Amino acid sequence: MELLIFKIIIIILLIRIVYLICKNLLVVFNAKVRKFTIETILKDIDEYVSYEHMCNFFINCIWLYILIRLIIAAYSGNITINYIGG
């Protein structure tokens, strides 16, 4: 059961990374999206900066929670990953 939860977490993180990559590439290569992003930032720079840092804070808290849970599970013996390969 623990390995299933670990696999689900890894899949969710993979989907999140792919989403962020697509979002960043869209801003870089699409002129309309880039212009909209710049206009949004310039409307209220203070709000944008505080929003970005608050999002980063919560994302870092989620990462910290996941890592702590994985460390606790690994040291308590709840997760065992066996390598079967050649």
Jmol script that loads the backbone (N, CA, C; Angstrom):
load data "model"
ATOM      1  N   MET A   1       0.822  -1.197   0.000  1.00  0.00           N
ATOM      2  CA  MET A   1       0.000   0.000   0.000  1.00  0.00           C
ATOM      3  C   MET A   1       0.866   1.260   0.000  1.00  0.00           C
ATOM      4  N   GLU A   2       1.967   1.236   0.804  1.00  0.00           N
ATOM      5  CA  GLU A   2       2.827   2.412   0.875  1.00  0.00           C
ATOM      6  C   GLU A   2       3.490   2.698  -0.463  1.00  0.00           C
ATOM      7  N   LEU A   3       3.870   1.647  -1.173  1.00  0.00           N
ATOM      8  CA  LEU A   3       4.505   1.836  -2.467  1.00  0.00           C
ATOM      9  C   LEU A   3       3.518   2.425  -3.467  1.00  0.00           C
ATOM     10  N   LEU A   4       2.249   2.077  -3.363  1.00  0.00           N
ATOM     11  CA  LEU A   4       1.226   2.650  -4.223  1.00  0.00           C
ATOM     12  C   LEU A   4       1.086   4.154  -3.966  1.00  0.00           C
ATOM     13  N   ILE A   5       1.092   4.546  -2.705  1.00  0.00           N
ATOM     14  CA  ILE A   5       1.013   5.966  -2.365  1.00  0.00           C
ATOM     15  C   ILE A   5       2.233   6.699  -2.903  1.00  0.00           C
ATOM     16  N   PHE A   6       3.404   6.095  -2.763  1.00  0.00           N
ATOM     17  CA  PHE A   6       4.638   6.682  -3.290  1.00  0.00           C
ATOM     18  C   PHE A   6       4.550   6.871  -4.800  1.00  0.00           C
ATOM     19  N   LYS A   7       4.026   5.868  -5.510  1.00  0.00           N
ATOM     20  CA  LYS A   7       3.883   5.965  -6.965  1.00  0.00           C
ATOM     21  C   LYS A   7       2.900   7.072  -7.346  1.00  0.00           C
ATOM     22  N   ILE A   8       1.817   7.202  -6.598  1.00  0.00           N
ATOM     23  CA  ILE A   8       0.831   8.251  -6.875  1.00  0.00           C
ATOM     24  C   ILE A   8       1.453   9.629  -6.667  1.00  0.00           C
ATOM     25  N   ILE A   9       2.216   9.786  -5.601  1.00  0.00           N
ATOM     26  CA  ILE A   9       2.882  11.067  -5.352  1.00  0.00           C
ATOM     27  C   ILE A   9       3.845  11.394  -6.476  1.00  0.00           C
ATOM     28  N   ILE A  10       4.618  10.427  -6.912  1.00  0.00           N
ATOM     29  CA  ILE A  10       5.573  10.649  -8.001  1.00  0.00           C
ATOM     30  C   ILE A  10       4.854  11.020  -9.288  1.00  0.00           C
ATOM     31  N   ILE A  11       3.738  10.378  -9.595  1.00  0.00           N
ATOM     32  CA  ILE A  11       2.980  10.702 -10.804  1.00  0.00           C
ATOM     33  C   ILE A  11       2.420  12.114 -10.723  1.00  0.00           C
ATOM     34  N   ILE A  12       1.898  12.500  -9.566  1.00  0.00           N
ATOM     35  CA  ILE A  12       1.373  13.858  -9.393  1.00  0.00           C
ATOM     36  C   ILE A  12       2.482  14.886  -9.567  1.00  0.00           C
ATOM     37  N   LEU A  13       3.648  14.627  -8.998  1.00  0.00           N
ATOM     38  CA  LEU A  13       4.773  15.547  -9.151  1.00  0.00           C
ATOM     39  C   LEU A  13       5.239  15.624 -10.601  1.00  0.00           C
ATOM     40  N   LEU A  14       5.218  14.506 -11.303  1.00  0.00           N
ATOM     41  CA  LEU A  14       5.590  14.502 -12.718  1.00  0.00           C
ATOM     42  C   LEU A  14       4.619  15.330 -13.547  1.00  0.00           C
ATOM     43  N   ILE A  15       3.331  15.189 -13.285  1.00  0.00           N
ATOM     44  CA  ILE A  15       2.324  15.983 -13.993  1.00  0.00           C
ATOM     45  C   ILE A  15       2.506  17.462 -13.708  1.00  0.00           C
ATOM     46  N   ARG A  16       2.808  17.794 -12.469  1.00  0.00           N
ATOM     47  CA  ARG A  16       3.025  19.193 -12.098  1.00  0.00           C
ATOM     48  C   ARG A  16       4.238  19.781 -12.820  1.00  0.00           C
ATOM     49  N   ILE A  17       5.313  19.019 -12.898  1.00  0.00           N
ATOM     50  CA  ILE A  17       6.512  19.494 -13.582  1.00  0.00           C
ATOM     51  C   ILE A  17       6.243  19.708 -15.068  1.00  0.00           C
ATOM     52  N   VAL A  18       5.540  18.776 -15.697  1.00  0.00           N
ATOM     53  CA  VAL A  18       5.209  18.924 -17.127  1.00  0.00           C
ATOM     54  C   VAL A  18       4.324  20.144 -17.337  1.00  0.00           C
ATOM     55  N   TYR A  19       3.366  20.365 -16.443  1.00  0.00           N
ATOM     56  CA  TYR A  19       2.499  21.547 -16.543  1.00  0.00           C
ATOM     57  C   TYR A  19       3.313  22.835 -16.450  1.00  0.00           C
ATOM     58  N   LEU A  20       4.222  22.909 -15.489  1.00  0.00           N
ATOM     59  CA  LEU A  20       5.034  24.117 -15.325  1.00  0.00           C
ATOM     60  C   LEU A  20       5.954  24.346 -16.525  1.00  0.00           C
ATOM     61  N   ILE A  21       6.498  23.274 -17.079  1.00  0.00           N
ATOM     62  CA  ILE A  21       7.341  23.407 -18.267  1.00  0.00           C
ATOM     63  C   ILE A  21       6.525  23.951 -19.432  1.00  0.00           C
ATOM     64  N   CYS A  22       5.337  23.401 -19.645  1.00  0.00           N
ATOM     65  CA  CYS A  22       4.477  23.879 -20.740  1.00  0.00           C
ATOM     66  C   CYS A  22       4.079  25.345 -20.534  1.00  0.00           C
ATOM     67  N   LYS A  23       3.759  25.696 -19.306  1.00  0.00           N
ATOM     68  CA  LYS A  23       3.373  27.073 -18.996  1.00  0.00           C
ATOM     69  C   LYS A  23       4.522  28.030 -19.282  1.00  0.00           C
ATOM     70  N   ASN A  24       5.730  27.686 -18.850  1.00  0.00           N
ATOM     71  CA  ASN A  24       6.884  28.541 -19.084  1.00  0.00           C
ATOM     72  C   ASN A  24       7.219  28.649 -20.565  1.00  0.00           C
ATOM     73  N   LEU A  25       7.143  27.551 -21.288  1.00  0.00           N
ATOM     74  CA  LEU A  25       7.427  27.599 -22.720  1.00  0.00           C
ATOM     75  C   LEU A  25       6.375  28.405 -23.465  1.00  0.00           C
ATOM     76  N   LEU A  26       5.138  28.353 -23.004  1.00  0.00           N
ATOM     77  CA  LEU A  26       4.078  29.142 -23.624  1.00  0.00           C
ATOM     78  C   LEU A  26       4.359  30.627 -23.466  1.00  0.00           C
ATOM     79  N   VAL A  27       4.805  31.042 -22.292  1.00  0.00           N
ATOM     80  CA  VAL A  27       5.133  32.451 -22.065  1.00  0.00           C
ATOM     81  C   VAL A  27       6.338  32.861 -22.915  1.00  0.00           C
ATOM     82  N   VAL A  28       7.291  31.971 -23.078  1.00  0.00           N
ATOM     83  CA  VAL A  28       8.499  32.309 -23.836  1.00  0.00           C
ATOM     84  C   VAL A  28       8.218  32.406 -25.326  1.00  0.00           C
ATOM     85  N   PHE A  29       7.463  31.484 -25.877  1.00  0.00           N
ATOM     86  CA  PHE A  29       7.332  31.396 -27.328  1.00  0.00           C
ATOM     87  C   PHE A  29       6.046  31.972 -27.905  1.00  0.00           C
ATOM     88  N   ASN A  30       5.058  32.295 -27.096  1.00  0.00           N
ATOM     89  CA  ASN A  30       3.808  32.848 -27.622  1.00  0.00           C
ATOM     90  C   ASN A  30       3.753  34.336 -27.285  1.00  0.00           C
ATOM     91  N   ALA A  31       3.699  35.156 -28.321  1.00  0.00           N
ATOM     92  CA  ALA A  31       3.752  36.610 -28.133  1.00  0.00           C
ATOM     93  C   ALA A  31       2.525  37.128 -27.379  1.00  0.00           C
ATOM     94  N   LYS A  32       1.351  36.591 -27.666  1.00  0.00           N
ATOM     95  CA  LYS A  32       0.131  37.054 -26.988  1.00  0.00           C
ATOM     96  C   LYS A  32       0.176  36.752 -25.489  1.00  0.00           C
ATOM     97  N   VAL A  33       0.607  35.553 -25.148  1.00  0.00           N
ATOM     98  CA  VAL A  33       0.690  35.172 -23.737  1.00  0.00           C
ATOM     99  C   VAL A  33       1.761  36.007 -23.033  1.00  0.00           C
ATOM    100  N   ARG A  34       2.872  36.241 -23.715  1.00  0.00           N
ATOM    101  CA  ARG A  34       3.943  37.050 -23.128  1.00  0.00           C
ATOM    102  C   ARG A  34       3.465  38.476 -22.892  1.00  0.00           C
ATOM    103  N   LYS A  35       2.753  39.035 -23.872  1.00  0.00           N
ATOM    104  CA  LYS A  35       2.240  40.404 -23.722  1.00  0.00           C
ATOM    105  C   LYS A  35       1.227  40.479 -22.582  1.00  0.00           C
ATOM    106  N   PHE A  36       0.340  39.492 -22.487  1.00  0.00           N
ATOM    107  CA  PHE A  36      -0.646  39.453 -21.407  1.00  0.00           C
ATOM    108  C   PHE A  36       0.048  39.346 -20.048  1.00  0.00           C
ATOM    109  N   THR A  37       1.072  38.514 -19.974  1.00  0.00           N
ATOM    110  CA  THR A  37       1.804  38.345 -18.716  1.00  0.00           C
ATOM    111  C   THR A  37       2.474  39.646 -18.300  1.00  0.00           C
ATOM    112  N   ILE A  38       3.085  40.328 -19.238  1.00  0.00           N
ATOM    113  CA  ILE A  38       3.744  41.603 -18.936  1.00  0.00           C
ATOM    114  C   ILE A  38       2.728  42.645 -18.493  1.00  0.00           C
ATOM    115  N   GLU A  39       1.600  42.724 -19.180  1.00  0.00           N
ATOM    116  CA  GLU A  39       0.558  43.679 -18.793  1.00  0.00           C
ATOM    117  C   GLU A  39       0.016  43.382 -17.397  1.00  0.00           C
ATOM    118  N   THR A  40      -0.147  42.116 -17.091  1.00  0.00           N
ATOM    119  CA  THR A  40      -0.641  41.731 -15.771  1.00  0.00           C
ATOM    120  C   THR A  40       0.349  42.119 -14.681  1.00  0.00           C
ATOM    121  N   ILE A  41       1.613  41.916 -14.947  1.00  0.00           N
ATOM    122  CA  ILE A  41       2.643  42.270 -13.967  1.00  0.00           C
ATOM    123  C   ILE A  41       2.703  43.779 -13.783  1.00  0.00           C
ATOM    124  N   LEU A  42       2.641  44.517 -14.873  1.00  0.00           N
ATOM    125  CA  LEU A  42       2.788  45.966 -14.792  1.00  0.00           C
ATOM    126  C   LEU A  42       1.573  46.666 -14.196  1.00  0.00           C
ATOM    127  N   LYS A  43       0.400  46.025 -14.198  1.00  0.00           N
ATOM    128  CA  LYS A  43      -0.779  46.630 -13.581  1.00  0.00           C
ATOM    129  C   LYS A  43      -0.539  46.902 -12.109  1.00  0.00           C
ATOM    130  N   ASP A  44      -0.056  45.889 -11.409  1.00  0.00           N
ATOM    131  CA  ASP A  44       0.208  46.041  -9.986  1.00  0.00           C
ATOM    132  C   ASP A  44       1.399  45.164  -9.623  1.00  0.00           C
ATOM    133  N   ILE A  45       2.572  45.744  -9.698  1.00  0.00           N
ATOM    134  CA  ILE A  45       3.801  44.991  -9.472  1.00  0.00           C
ATOM    135  C   ILE A  45       3.869  44.476  -8.035  1.00  0.00           C
ATOM    136  N   ASP A  46       3.448  45.293  -7.088  1.00  0.00           N
ATOM    137  CA  ASP A  46       3.499  44.899  -5.680  1.00  0.00           C
ATOM    138  C   ASP A  46       2.637  43.669  -5.417  1.00  0.00           C
ATOM    139  N   GLU A  47       1.438  43.649  -5.961  1.00  0.00           N
ATOM    140  CA  GLU A  47       0.549  42.498  -5.787  1.00  0.00           C
ATOM    141  C   GLU A  47       1.138  41.259  -6.451  1.00  0.00           C
ATOM    142  N   TYR A  48       1.711  41.443  -7.632  1.00  0.00           N
ATOM    143  CA  TYR A  48       2.298  40.307  -8.348  1.00  0.00           C
ATOM    144  C   TYR A  48       3.443  39.684  -7.556  1.00  0.00           C
ATOM    145  N   VAL A  49       4.329  40.523  -7.040  1.00  0.00           N
ATOM    146  CA  VAL A  49       5.475  40.018  -6.285  1.00  0.00           C
ATOM    147  C   VAL A  49       5.015  39.299  -5.024  1.00  0.00           C
ATOM    148  N   SER A  50       4.065  39.896  -4.286  1.00  0.00           N
ATOM    149  CA  SER A  50       3.597  39.244  -3.063  1.00  0.00           C
ATOM    150  C   SER A  50       2.868  37.940  -3.379  1.00  0.00           C
ATOM    151  N   TYR A  51       2.098  37.914  -4.470  1.00  0.00           N
ATOM    152  CA  TYR A  51       1.394  36.694  -4.873  1.00  0.00           C
ATOM    153  C   TYR A  51       2.390  35.598  -5.241  1.00  0.00           C
ATOM    154  N   GLU A  52       3.410  35.944  -6.015  1.00  0.00           N
ATOM    155  CA  GLU A  52       4.407  34.958  -6.437  1.00  0.00           C
ATOM    156  C   GLU A  52       5.149  34.379  -5.241  1.00  0.00           C
ATOM    157  N   HIS A  53       5.535  35.246  -4.313  1.00  0.00           N
ATOM    158  CA  HIS A  53       6.269  34.751  -3.154  1.00  0.00           C
ATOM    159  C   HIS A  53       5.379  33.928  -2.234  1.00  0.00           C
ATOM    160  N   MET A  54       4.117  34.273  -2.127  1.00  0.00           N
ATOM    161  CA  MET A  54       3.195  33.475  -1.322  1.00  0.00           C
ATOM    162  C   MET A  54       2.997  32.099  -1.963  1.00  0.00           C
ATOM    163  N   CYS A  55       2.865  32.055  -3.277  1.00  0.00           N
ATOM    164  CA  CYS A  55       2.744  30.765  -3.967  1.00  0.00           C
ATOM    165  C   CYS A  55       3.999  29.922  -3.763  1.00  0.00           C
ATOM    166  N   ASN A  56       5.155  30.544  -3.900  1.00  0.00           N
ATOM    167  CA  ASN A  56       6.406  29.818  -3.694  1.00  0.00           C
ATOM    168  C   ASN A  56       6.517  29.303  -2.260  1.00  0.00           C
ATOM    169  N   PHE A  57       6.073  30.095  -1.300  1.00  0.00           N
ATOM    170  CA  PHE A  57       6.099  29.672   0.099  1.00  0.00           C
ATOM    171  C   PHE A  57       5.242  28.426   0.300  1.00  0.00           C
ATOM    172  N   PHE A  58       4.020  28.429  -0.233  1.00  0.00           N
ATOM    173  CA  PHE A  58       3.141  27.272  -0.057  1.00  0.00           C
ATOM    174  C   PHE A  58       3.663  26.046  -0.800  1.00  0.00           C
ATOM    175  N   ILE A  59       4.213  26.252  -1.977  1.00  0.00           N
ATOM    176  CA  ILE A  59       4.792  25.131  -2.729  1.00  0.00           C
ATOM    177  C   ILE A  59       5.955  24.532  -1.955  1.00  0.00           C
ATOM    178  N   ASN A  60       6.804  25.391  -1.391  1.00  0.00           N
ATOM    179  CA  ASN A  60       7.926  24.896  -0.601  1.00  0.00           C
ATOM    180  C   ASN A  60       7.449  24.168   0.649  1.00  0.00           C
ATOM    181  N   CYS A  61       6.363  24.633   1.262  1.00  0.00           N
ATOM    182  CA  CYS A  61       5.799  23.935   2.423  1.00  0.00           C
ATOM    183  C   CYS A  61       5.294  22.550   2.038  1.00  0.00           C
ATOM    184  N   ILE A  62       4.671  22.439   0.882  1.00  0.00           N
ATOM    185  CA  ILE A  62       4.193  21.130   0.408  1.00  0.00           C
ATOM    186  C   ILE A  62       5.371  20.204   0.152  1.00  0.00           C
ATOM    187  N   TRP A  63       6.412  20.701  -0.505  1.00  0.00           N
ATOM    188  CA  TRP A  63       7.615  19.895  -0.743  1.00  0.00           C
ATOM    189  C   TRP A  63       8.244  19.452   0.573  1.00  0.00           C
ATOM    190  N   LEU A  64       8.318  20.360   1.529  1.00  0.00           N
ATOM    191  CA  LEU A  64       8.891  20.033   2.831  1.00  0.00           C
ATOM    192  C   LEU A  64       8.090  18.932   3.513  1.00  0.00           C
ATOM    193  N   TYR A  65       6.770  19.040   3.466  1.00  0.00           N
ATOM    194  CA  TYR A  65       5.907  18.031   4.070  1.00  0.00           C
ATOM    195  C   TYR A  65       6.119  16.664   3.405  1.00  0.00           C
ATOM    196  N   ILE A  66       6.155  16.653   2.079  1.00  0.00           N
ATOM    197  CA  ILE A  66       6.345  15.386   1.348  1.00  0.00           C
ATOM    198  C   ILE A  66       7.692  14.765   1.700  1.00  0.00           C
ATOM    199  N   LEU A  67       8.738  15.591   1.694  1.00  0.00           N
ATOM    200  CA  LEU A  67      10.064  15.057   1.998  1.00  0.00           C
ATOM    201  C   LEU A  67      10.155  14.541   3.432  1.00  0.00           C
ATOM    202  N   ILE A  68       9.578  15.256   4.368  1.00  0.00           N
ATOM    203  CA  ILE A  68       9.601  14.793   5.764  1.00  0.00           C
ATOM    204  C   ILE A  68       8.836  13.489   5.897  1.00  0.00           C
ATOM    205  N   ARG A  69       7.685  13.388   5.265  1.00  0.00           N
ATOM    206  CA  ARG A  69       6.908  12.143   5.323  1.00  0.00           C
ATOM    207  C   ARG A  69       7.676  10.980   4.696  1.00  0.00           C
ATOM    208  N   LEU A  70       8.366  11.231   3.568  1.00  0.00           N
ATOM    209  CA  LEU A  70       9.150  10.172   2.936  1.00  0.00           C
ATOM    210  C   LEU A  70      10.333   9.761   3.808  1.00  0.00           C
ATOM    211  N   ILE A  71      10.976  10.729   4.452  1.00  0.00           N
ATOM    212  CA  ILE A  71      12.091  10.400   5.341  1.00  0.00           C
ATOM    213  C   ILE A  71      11.605   9.595   6.527  1.00  0.00           C
ATOM    214  N   ILE A  72      10.500   9.999   7.130  1.00  0.00           N
ATOM    215  CA  ILE A  72       9.943   9.249   8.267  1.00  0.00           C
ATOM    216  C   ILE A  72       9.567   7.839   7.843  1.00  0.00           C
ATOM    217  N   ALA A  73       8.938   7.721   6.675  1.00  0.00           N
ATOM    218  CA  ALA A  73       8.538   6.394   6.193  1.00  0.00           C
ATOM    219  C   ALA A  73       9.759   5.532   5.889  1.00  0.00           C
ATOM    220  N   ALA A  74      10.800   6.131   5.331  1.00  0.00           N
ATOM    221  CA  ALA A  74      11.992   5.354   4.996  1.00  0.00           C
ATOM    222  C   ALA A  74      12.714   4.871   6.251  1.00  0.00           C
ATOM    223  N   TYR A  75      12.822   5.725   7.265  1.00  0.00           N
ATOM    224  CA  TYR A  75      13.539   5.341   8.474  1.00  0.00           C
ATOM    225  C   TYR A  75      12.721   4.452   9.410  1.00  0.00           C
ATOM    226  N   SER A  76      11.410   4.492   9.282  1.00  0.00           N
ATOM    227  CA  SER A  76      10.596   3.618  10.120  1.00  0.00           C
ATOM    228  C   SER A  76      10.359   2.258   9.465  1.00  0.00           C
ATOM    229  N   GLY A  77      10.816   2.098   8.233  1.00  0.00           N
ATOM    230  CA  GLY A  77      10.694   0.804   7.549  1.00  0.00           C
ATOM    231  C   GLY A  77       9.387   0.634   6.821  1.00  0.00           C
ATOM    232  N   ASN A  78       8.615   1.682   6.647  1.00  0.00           N
ATOM    233  CA  ASN A  78       7.331   1.564   5.953  1.00  0.00           C
ATOM    234  C   ASN A  78       7.487   1.509   4.433  1.00  0.00           C
ATOM    235  N   ILE A  79       8.601   2.009   3.920  1.00  0.00           N
ATOM    236  CA  ILE A  79       8.846   1.968   2.483  1.00  0.00           C
ATOM    237  C   ILE A  79      10.093   1.122   2.248  1.00  0.00           C
ATOM    238  N   THR A  80       9.927   0.120   1.428  1.00  0.00           N
ATOM    239  CA  THR A  80      11.081  -0.654   1.009  1.00  0.00           C
ATOM    240  C   THR A  80      11.038  -0.741  -0.502  1.00  0.00           C
ATOM    241  N   ILE A  81      12.110  -0.348  -1.114  1.00  0.00           N
ATOM    242  CA  ILE A  81      12.209  -0.395  -2.565  1.00  0.00           C
ATOM    243  C   ILE A  81      13.335  -1.349  -2.897  1.00  0.00           C
ATOM    244  N   ASN A  82      12.985  -2.428  -3.532  1.00  0.00           N
ATOM    245  CA  ASN A  82      13.972  -3.454  -3.898  1.00  0.00           C
ATOM    246  C   ASN A  82      14.327  -3.293  -5.361  1.00  0.00           C
ATOM    247  N   TYR A  83      15.619  -3.298  -5.641  1.00  0.00           N
ATOM    248  CA  TYR A  83      16.080  -3.204  -7.016  1.00  0.00           C
ATOM    249  C   TYR A  83      16.216  -4.591  -7.586  1.00  0.00           C
ATOM    250  N   ILE A  84      15.461  -4.852  -8.635  1.00  0.00           N
ATOM    251  CA  ILE A  84      15.562  -6.139  -9.333  1.00  0.00           C
ATOM    252  C   ILE A  84      15.970  -5.810 -10.761  1.00  0.00           C
ATOM    253  N   GLY A  85      17.179  -6.035 -11.047  1.00  0.00           N
ATOM    254  CA  GLY A  85      17.661  -5.693 -12.384  1.00  0.00           C
ATOM    255  C   GLY A  85      18.934  -6.445 -12.704  1.00  0.00           C
ATOM    256  N   GLY A  86      19.380  -6.198 -13.891  1.00  0.00           N
ATOM    257  CA  GLY A  86      20.557  -6.937 -14.311  1.00  0.00           C
ATOM    258  C   GLY A  86      21.720  -6.140 -14.600  1.00  0.00           C
TER     259      GLY A  86
END
end "model"
wireframe off; spacefill off
backbone 0.3
color backbone group
